[in-house]
Amino acid sequence: MPERKAIESWLTDMDGVLVHEGVPVPGAPEFVNRMKKSGKPFLILTNNSIYTPRDLQARLNRMGFDVPEQAIWTAALATAQFLADQRPGGTAYVIGEAGLTTAMHAAGYILTEFDPDYVVLGETRTYSFEAITKAIRLIDGGAKFICTNPDATGPSNEGALPAAGSVAAMISKATGVEPYFVGKPNPMMMRSALNTIEAHSETTAMIGDRMDTDVLCGLEAGLHTILVMTGISTREEADRYPYRPSRIINSVADLIDEI
């Protein structure tokens, strides 16, 4: 096979790659600082649509990461951009938190429950039965169904929590309508990130901790893919998939000298 071109841009997942269970992965702040000093474009990606980039910047800064707000790309931002491209100035009924509603407003969307173009489902800590019922009736009435990400569960200190993918499945069961998922593993998430930093897939690497989202998404977008062992997937699990990452490493600390 032909040798890949040198990596000139970096995309990296956040949870499981830079942060694990609320603390920095050893070497991760140094890795981010090295990326910044290199001058190479980079983005930190997350499927979580709850927080705005500013919220996430503050969270990372408290843990020792010096990250600009513009270096964070969320599924909420990707979803808002997708809708702005599809139907500029449209309307949407949104289930989600500030990360999603802020992104939708910034994209020029009007948020309404009266005959919206779209129902947009994101992550929230408090899914309301009333809001879900409203979403079902609006979709039955003709609204198109969009979901920020397909994750079925999310982490918490008490254990797994139902996430957008699980709630989307409930709405789909009630309406017979499947949502369009914008976040990982949809390669659109990667391509929107590449466009944001004006990077090319052939010279960009995606670093992630999950084979079924990060690696799959990067692979389908034509990126160099790097799987780390600080999150979900293990080397044994990686061997079970019909596709492979470009590399498997212990953590992002192994990449510091390569940037």
C-alpha positions as a Markdown table, in Angstrom:
| # | Residue | x | y | z |
|---|---|---|---|---|
| 1 | Met | 0.0 | 0.0 | 0.0 |
| 2 | Pro | 1.2 | 3.5 | -0.7 |
| 3 | Glu | 2.7 | 5.4 | 2.3 |
| 4 | Arg | 0.4 | 7.9 | 3.9 |
| 5 | Lys | 1.2 | 11.6 | 3.8 |
| 6 | Ala | 2.6 | 13.3 | 6.9 |
| 7 | Ile | 0.0 | 14.4 | 9.4 |
| 8 | Glu | -0.5 | 18.2 | 9.2 |
| 9 | Ser | -3.8 | 18.5 | 11.2 |
| 10 | Trp | -5.2 | 16.7 | 14.2 |
| 11 | Leu | -8.7 | 15.8 | 15.4 |
| 12 | Thr | -9.1 | 14.2 | 18.8 |
| 13 | Asp | -12.0 | 12.9 | 20.9 |
| 14 | Met | -12.2 | 14.3 | 24.4 |
| 15 | Asp | -13.6 | 11.8 | 26.9 |
| 16 | Gly | -11.5 | 8.7 | 27.0 |
| 17 | Val | -8.6 | 10.4 | 25.1 |
| 18 | Leu | -7.8 | 13.6 | 26.9 |
| 19 | Val | -10.0 | 13.1 | 29.9 |
| 20 | His | -11.0 | 9.9 | 31.7 |
| 21 | Glu | -13.6 | 9.9 | 34.5 |
| 22 | Gly | -13.2 | 13.6 | 35.2 |
| 23 | Val | -9.4 | 13.7 | 35.4 |
| 24 | Pro | -6.8 | 14.4 | 32.6 |
| 25 | Val | -5.2 | 11.4 | 31.0 |
| 26 | Pro | -1.5 | 11.4 | 31.9 |
| 27 | Gly | 0.4 | 13.4 | 29.2 |
| 28 | Ala | -2.8 | 14.7 | 27.6 |
| 29 | Pro | -2.3 | 18.4 | 28.7 |
| 30 | Glu | 1.3 | 18.2 | 27.4 |
| 31 | Phe | 0.0 | 16.7 | 24.1 |
| 32 | Val | -2.5 | 19.6 | 23.7 |
| 33 | Asn | 0.2 | 22.2 | 24.5 |
| 34 | Arg | 2.5 | 20.6 | 21.9 |
| 35 | Met | -0.3 | 20.8 | 19.3 |
| 36 | Lys | -0.8 | 24.4 | 20.0 |
| 37 | Lys | 2.9 | 25.3 | 19.8 |
| 38 | Ser | 3.3 | 23.4 | 16.6 |
| 39 | Gly | 0.9 | 25.7 | 14.8 |
| 40 | Lys | -0.8 | 22.8 | 13.2 |
| 41 | Pro | -4.6 | 23.0 | 13.0 |
| 42 | Phe | -6.5 | 20.9 | 15.6 |
| 43 | Leu | -9.9 | 20.3 | 17.0 |
| 44 | Ile | -11.2 | 18.5 | 20.1 |
| 45 | Leu | -14.4 | 16.7 | 19.2 |
| 46 | Thr | -17.3 | 15.5 | 21.3 |
| 47 | Asn | -20.7 | 13.9 | 20.7 |
| 48 | Asn | -22.0 | 15.5 | 23.8 |
| 49 | Ser | -24.4 | 18.3 | 22.9 |
| 50 | Ile | -25.1 | 19.5 | 26.5 |
| 51 | Tyr | -22.3 | 22.0 | 26.8 |
| 52 | Thr | -21.2 | 25.0 | 24.7 |
| 53 | Pro | -17.6 | 25.2 | 23.5 |
| 54 | Arg | -17.1 | 27.9 | 26.2 |
| 55 | Asp | -18.4 | 25.5 | 28.9 |
| 56 | Leu | -16.1 | 22.8 | 27.7 |
| 57 | Gln | -13.1 | 25.2 | 27.5 |
| 58 | Ala | -13.7 | 26.2 | 31.1 |
| 59 | Arg | -13.9 | 22.5 | 32.2 |
| 60 | Leu | -10.7 | 21.7 | 30.4 |
| 61 | Asn | -8.9 | 24.7 | 31.7 |
| 62 | Arg | -9.7 | 23.7 | 35.3 |
| 63 | Met | -8.0 | 20.4 | 34.5 |
| 64 | Gly | -4.8 | 22.0 | 33.2 |
| 65 | Phe | -5.6 | 22.2 | 29.5 |
| 66 | Asp | -4.9 | 25.5 | 27.7 |
| 67 | Val | -7.5 | 25.2 | 24.9 |
| 68 | Pro | -9.0 | 28.0 | 22.9 |
| 69 | Glu | -12.8 | 27.9 | 22.6 |
| 70 | Gln | -12.5 | 27.8 | 18.8 |
| 71 | Ala | -10.6 | 24.4 | 19.1 |
| 72 | Ile | -13.7 | 22.6 | 20.4 |
| 73 | Trp | -16.2 | 21.1 | 18.0 |
| 74 | Thr | -19.4 | 19.5 | 19.3 |
| 75 | Ala | -22.2 | 17.4 | 17.8 |
| 76 | Ala | -24.5 | 20.4 | 18.6 |
| 77 | Leu | -22.3 | 22.7 | 16.4 |
| 78 | Ala | -22.2 | 20.1 | 13.6 |
| 79 | Thr | -26.0 | 19.6 | 13.8 |
| 80 | Ala | -26.7 | 23.4 | 13.7 |
| 81 | Gln | -24.4 | 23.8 | 10.7 |
| 82 | Phe | -26.0 | 20.8 | 8.9 |
| 83 | Leu | -29.5 | 22.3 | 9.3 |
| 84 | Ala | -28.3 | 25.8 | 8.3 |
| 85 | Asp | -26.9 | 24.3 | 5.1 |
| 86 | Gln | -30.0 | 22.2 | 4.5 |
| 87 | Arg | -32.7 | 24.8 | 5.2 |
| 88 | Pro | -31.3 | 28.3 | 6.0 |
| 89 | Gly | -33.4 | 30.3 | 8.5 |
| 90 | Gly | -35.6 | 27.3 | 9.3 |
| 91 | Thr | -37.5 | 26.4 | 12.4 |
| 92 | Ala | -37.1 | 23.6 | 15.0 |
| 93 | Tyr | -38.5 | 22.2 | 18.1 |
| 94 | Val | -35.4 | 21.3 | 20.2 |
| 95 | Ile | -35.0 | 18.9 | 23.1 |
| 96 | Gly | -31.7 | 19.7 | 24.6 |
| 97 | Glu | -29.5 | 22.0 | 26.7 |
| 98 | Ala | -27.6 | 25.2 | 26.2 |
| 99 | Gly | -25.0 | 23.6 | 24.0 |
| 100 | Leu | -27.6 | 22.8 | 21.4 |
| 101 | Thr | -30.0 | 25.7 | 21.7 |
| 102 | Thr | -27.1 | 28.2 | 21.6 |
| 103 | Ala | -25.7 | 26.6 | 18.4 |
| 104 | Met | -29.2 | 26.6 | 16.8 |
| 105 | His | -29.7 | 30.3 | 17.5 |
| 106 | Ala | -26.2 | 31.1 | 16.2 |
| 107 | Ala | -27.1 | 29.2 | 13.0 |
| 108 | Gly | -30.1 | 31.5 | 12.4 |
| 109 | Tyr | -32.8 | 29.1 | 13.5 |
| 110 | Ile | -36.0 | 30.0 | 15.2 |
| 111 | Leu | -36.9 | 27.6 | 18.0 |
| 112 | Thr | -40.6 | 26.9 | 18.2 |
| 113 | Glu | -43.2 | 24.2 | 19.0 |
| 114 | Phe | -45.6 | 25.5 | 16.4 |
| 115 | Asp | -45.3 | 23.6 | 13.1 |
| 116 | Pro | -41.5 | 23.4 | 13.0 |
| 117 | Asp | -39.5 | 22.2 | 10.0 |
| 118 | Tyr | -37.5 | 19.9 | 12.3 |
| 119 | Val | -37.6 | 18.1 | 15.6 |
| 120 | Val | -34.0 | 18.2 | 16.9 |
| 121 | Leu | -33.1 | 15.8 | 19.7 |
| 122 | Gly | -30.0 | 16.3 | 21.7 |
| 123 | Glu | -28.6 | 15.3 | 25.1 |
| 124 | Thr | -30.1 | 16.6 | 28.4 |
| 125 | Arg | -29.8 | 15.6 | 32.0 |
| 126 | Thr | -33.6 | 15.7 | 32.4 |
| 127 | Tyr | -35.6 | 14.2 | 29.5 |
| 128 | Ser | -39.2 | 15.4 | 29.9 |
| 129 | Phe | -42.1 | 13.0 | 29.0 |
| 130 | Glu | -44.0 | 16.1 | 28.0 |
| 131 | Ala | -41.3 | 17.2 | 25.6 |
| 132 | Ile | -40.9 | 13.7 | 24.1 |
| 133 | Thr | -44.7 | 13.5 | 23.6 |
| 134 | Lys | -44.6 | 16.9 | 21.9 |
| 135 | Ala | -41.8 | 15.7 | 19.6 |
| 136 | Ile | -43.8 | 12.6 | 18.7 |
| 137 | Arg | -46.8 | 14.6 | 17.7 |
| 138 | Leu | -44.8 | 17.1 | 15.7 |
| 139 | Ile | -43.1 | 14.3 | 13.8 |
| 140 | Asp | -46.5 | 12.7 | 13.2 |
| 141 | Gly | -47.6 | 16.1 | 11.8 |
| 142 | Gly | -44.7 | 16.2 | 9.3 |
| 143 | Ala | -41.7 | 17.6 | 11.1 |
| 144 | Lys | -38.4 | 16.0 | 10.0 |
| 145 | Phe | -36.5 | 14.1 | 12.8 |
| 146 | Ile | -32.8 | 15.0 | 13.5 |
| 147 | Cys | -30.7 | 13.7 | 16.4 |
| 148 | Thr | -27.3 | 15.1 | 17.4 |
| 149 | Asn | -25.8 | 11.6 | 18.1 |
| 150 | Pro | -26.7 | 8.0 | 18.3 |
| 151 | Asp | -25.1 | 7.2 | 21.7 |
| 152 | Ala | -27.5 | 5.0 | 23.7 |
| 153 | Thr | -26.0 | 5.7 | 27.1 |
| 154 | Gly | -23.8 | 8.3 | 28.8 |
| 155 | Pro | -21.6 | 8.1 | 31.9 |
| 156 | Ser | -22.3 | 9.4 | 35.3 |
| 157 | Asn | -20.9 | 8.9 | 38.8 |
| 158 | Glu | -23.8 | 6.6 | 39.6 |
| 159 | Gly | -23.6 | 4.6 | 36.4 |
| 160 | Ala | -25.0 | 4.7 | 32.9 |
| 161 | Leu | -27.6 | 7.3 | 31.9 |
| 162 | Pro | -30.0 | 7.1 | 28.9 |
| 163 | Ala | -28.7 | 9.3 | 26.2 |
| 164 | Ala | -30.0 | 10.7 | 22.9 |
| 165 | Gly | -29.8 | 7.4 | 21.0 |
| 166 | Ser | -32.1 | 5.7 | 23.5 |
| 167 | Val | -34.7 | 8.5 | 23.5 |
| 168 | Ala | -34.5 | 8.6 | 19.7 |
| 169 | Ala | -35.3 | 4.9 | 19.6 |
| 170 | Met | -38.4 | 5.5 | 21.7 |
| 171 | Ile | -39.6 | 8.4 | 19.5 |
| 172 | Ser | -38.9 | 6.2 | 16.4 |
| 173 | Lys | -40.9 | 3.4 | 17.9 |
| 174 | Ala | -43.9 | 5.7 | 18.5 |
| 175 | Thr | -43.7 | 7.5 | 15.1 |
| 176 | Gly | -42.2 | 4.9 | 12.7 |
| 177 | Val | -39.7 | 7.6 | 11.7 |
| 178 | Glu | -36.0 | 7.1 | 12.0 |
| 179 | Pro | -33.9 | 10.2 | 12.8 |
| 180 | Tyr | -30.9 | 11.4 | 10.8 |
| 181 | Phe | -27.9 | 11.3 | 13.2 |
| 182 | Val | -25.3 | 14.0 | 12.6 |
| 183 | Gly | -22.6 | 13.1 | 15.2 |
| 184 | Lys | -20.1 | 10.3 | 15.2 |
| 185 | Pro | -20.0 | 7.8 | 13.6 |
| 186 | Asn | -21.5 | 9.8 | 10.8 |
| 187 | Pro | -18.5 | 10.9 | 8.7 |
| 188 | Met | -20.3 | 14.2 | 8.3 |
| 189 | Met | -19.0 | 15.1 | 11.8 |
| 190 | Met | -15.5 | 14.6 | 10.6 |
| 191 | Arg | -16.0 | 16.5 | 7.4 |
| 192 | Ser | -17.6 | 19.5 | 9.1 |
| 193 | Ala | -14.6 | 19.5 | 11.5 |
| 194 | Leu | -12.1 | 19.3 | 8.6 |
| 195 | Asn | -13.9 | 22.2 | 6.9 |
| 196 | Thr | -13.8 | 24.2 | 10.1 |
| 197 | Ile | -10.0 | 24.1 | 10.3 |
| 198 | Glu | -9.5 | 24.0 | 6.5 |
| 199 | Ala | -7.8 | 20.6 | 6.6 |
| 200 | His | -7.5 | 17.8 | 4.1 |
| 201 | Ser | -8.5 | 14.2 | 5.0 |
| 202 | Glu | -5.2 | 12.8 | 3.6 |
| 203 | Thr | -3.1 | 14.8 | 6.0 |
| 204 | Thr | -5.3 | 14.6 | 9.1 |
| 205 | Ala | -5.4 | 12.1 | 11.9 |
| 206 | Met | -8.4 | 11.2 | 14.1 |
| 207 | Ile | -7.5 | 10.1 | 17.7 |
| 208 | Gly | -10.2 | 8.2 | 19.6 |
| 209 | Asp | -10.9 | 5.6 | 22.2 |
| 210 | Arg | -13.9 | 3.8 | 20.5 |
| 211 | Met | -13.8 | 1.5 | 17.5 |
| 212 | Asp | -17.5 | 1.9 | 16.7 |
| 213 | Thr | -17.5 | 5.7 | 16.6 |
| 214 | Asp | -14.1 | 7.4 | 16.5 |
| 215 | Val | -12.3 | 4.9 | 14.3 |
| 216 | Leu | -15.2 | 4.1 | 12.1 |
| 217 | Cys | -16.0 | 7.8 | 11.6 |
| 218 | Gly | -12.4 | 8.7 | 10.8 |
| 219 | Leu | -12.0 | 5.7 | 8.5 |
| 220 | Glu | -15.1 | 6.5 | 6.5 |
| 221 | Ala | -14.0 | 10.2 | 6.2 |
| 222 | Gly | -10.6 | 9.0 | 4.8 |
| 223 | Leu | -8.5 | 10.0 | 7.8 |
| 224 | His | -5.5 | 8.4 | 9.4 |
| 225 | Thr | -7.0 | 6.8 | 12.6 |
| 226 | Ile | -5.3 | 6.3 | 15.9 |
| 227 | Leu | -6.9 | 4.2 | 18.7 |
| 228 | Val | -5.8 | 4.9 | 22.3 |
| 229 | Met | -6.2 | 2.5 | 25.2 |
| 230 | Thr | -7.3 | 5.0 | 27.8 |
| 231 | Gly | -11.1 | 4.8 | 27.2 |
| 232 | Ile | -13.6 | 2.2 | 25.9 |
| 233 | Ser | -12.1 | -0.1 | 23.4 |
| 234 | Thr | -9.3 | -2.6 | 24.2 |
| 235 | Arg | -6.8 | -4.3 | 21.8 |
| 236 | Glu | -8.8 | -7.5 | 22.1 |
| 237 | Glu | -12.0 | -5.8 | 21.1 |
| 238 | Ala | -10.3 | -4.0 | 18.3 |
| 239 | Asp | -9.4 | -7.3 | 16.7 |
| 240 | Arg | -13.0 | -8.3 | 16.5 |
| 241 | Tyr | -14.0 | -5.5 | 14.1 |
| 242 | Pro | -13.8 | -6.0 | 10.3 |
| 243 | Tyr | -11.9 | -2.7 | 10.0 |
| 244 | Arg | -8.7 | -1.6 | 11.6 |
| 245 | Pro | -7.3 | 1.7 | 12.9 |
| 246 | Ser | -4.1 | 2.9 | 11.3 |
| 247 | Arg | -2.4 | 2.6 | 14.6 |
| 248 | Ile | -3.1 | 1.5 | 18.2 |
| 249 | Ile | -1.2 | 3.3 | 21.0 |
| 250 | Asn | -1.3 | 3.3 | 24.8 |
| 251 | Ser | -2.2 | 7.0 | 25.1 |
| 252 | Val | -1.8 | 10.4 | 23.4 |
| 253 | Ala | 1.4 | 10.8 | 25.5 |
| 254 | Asp | 3.0 | 8.5 | 22.9 |
| 255 | Leu | 2.3 | 11.1 | 20.2 |
| 256 | Ile | 3.9 | 14.1 | 21.9 |
| 257 | Asp | 7.3 | 13.7 | 20.2 |
| 258 | Glu | 5.7 | 13.2 | 16.8 |
| 259 | Ile | 4.1 | 16.6 | 16.6 |
